Amino acid sequence: MLSYVLKRLLLFIPTLLGVLLVTFLVIQFVPGGPVEQYLAEAKTAGRGGGGGGFESGGGSYRGNQGVDPKRLEQIKALYGFDKPPHERLWQMLGQFARFDLGKSFFQNKDVWTLILEKLPVSISLGLWTFFISYGVAVPLGVAKAVRAGTRFDLISTLIVLIGYAIPGFVLGVALLVVFGGQLQWFPLRGLTSANWDDLSWGARIVDYLWHITLPVTAMVLGSFAVTAMLTKNAFLEEIRKQYVLTARAKGLGERQVLWKHVFRNALIPIITGLPSAFIGAFFAGSLLIETLFSLDGLGLLGYESVIRRDYPVVLGTLYLFTLIGLVTKLISDLCYVWVDPRVKFE
């Protein structure tokens, strides 16, 4: 087991290098780098010159149209584009090896500081979505397997598939219009009220739950369909096996057969989806929801960083999220041994 863990940890290095290398190379060919962004903002504010053109982020300058060459070199040095790409790549890898994610081009803050500022919102959305999804999907899948072919199974399957077919942001818009706009039962934006600091602890909890209801509902309804159907199919496969008939013949109750014997064997395919569900709940599905409900989280931070070509934030968050995903995947693989002792990583 220890040798397997060490091998997996060593494989983290080429995986992270590959992800960072591909992203870094793509960035070099994307038009509209941070230098162009700076000159465009300066021109809009009346502080820039004629707004010359550049090629990809940090590429060569195309035509000095009214921009002072010295000023241009100062701007390129400010963002580190005065160095060749290979030197910038080695510098970035050295920083990431020390877990130094760099400093934002436009927000004048360390990337770690920005991540820690946005993390509470993403944690709120991610944890609620993850635990509610699995808390609903697994019991629902078990109930569907036990009652396979009945009216309950057909109706629940129809509802689950309809919820899965509706995109989260579309459902979010509908929830905002109906419950936030027309009925005004829930707030339209934010994670807390403006008078949060003046509220008591009980009132703060109620206020927080009041604000988080619509965003979490929009993320949850379409996220547990796959888990519910996977749980149902896994249970159906296990229920038909001989050891279940033997357990029932020995006089064990139906609940004891399902949760003590069948559940453990059916848990393996469910655990397979834990890493992607965990990471997706935190980062993948939160961008549109955060934008829609004006929640300042990691998804919105990543989107704005890509739009503004804030490369340290883009690469830093990508590095951190990839590392979290690899660690989570390793933990889920180790859970195989706990669930099924027959699995050996040798």
Sequence and secondary structure as in RCSB ss.txt:
>XXXX:A:sequence
MLSYVLKRLLLFIPTLLGVLLVTFLVIQFVPGGPVEQYLAEAKTAGRGGGGGGFESGGGSYRGNQGVDPKRLEQI
KALYGFDKPPHERLWQMLGQFARFDLGKSFFQNKDVWTLILEKLPVSISLGLWTFFISYGVAVPLGVAKAVRAGT
RFDLISTLIVLIGYAIPGFVLGVALLVVFGGQLQWFPLRGLTSANWDDLSWGARIVDYLWHITLPVTAMVLGSFA
VTAMLTKNAFLEEIRKQYVLTARAKGLGERQVLWKHVFRNALIPIITGLPSAFIGAFFAGSLLIETLFSLDGLGL
LGYESVIRRDYPVVLGTLYLFTLIGLVTKLISDLCYVWVDPRVKFE
>XXXX:A:secstr
 HHHHHHHHHHHHHHHHHHHHHHHHHHHTSBS HHHHHHHHHHHTT S S  EE BTT  EE  SS  HHHHHHH
HHHTTTTS HHHHHHHHHHHHHTT   B TTT SBHHHHHHHHHHHHHHHHHHHHHHHHHHHHHHHHHHHHTTTS
HHHHHHHHHHHHHHHS HHHHHHHHIIIIIIIS  S SS SS TTGGGS HHHHHHHHHHHHHHHHHHHHTTTSH
HHHHHHHHHHHHHHTSHHHHHHHHTT  HHHIIIIIIHHHHHHHHHHTHHHHHHIIIIITHHHHHHHTT  SHHH
HHHHHHHTT HHHHHHHHHHHHHHHHHHHHHHHHHHHHH TT    
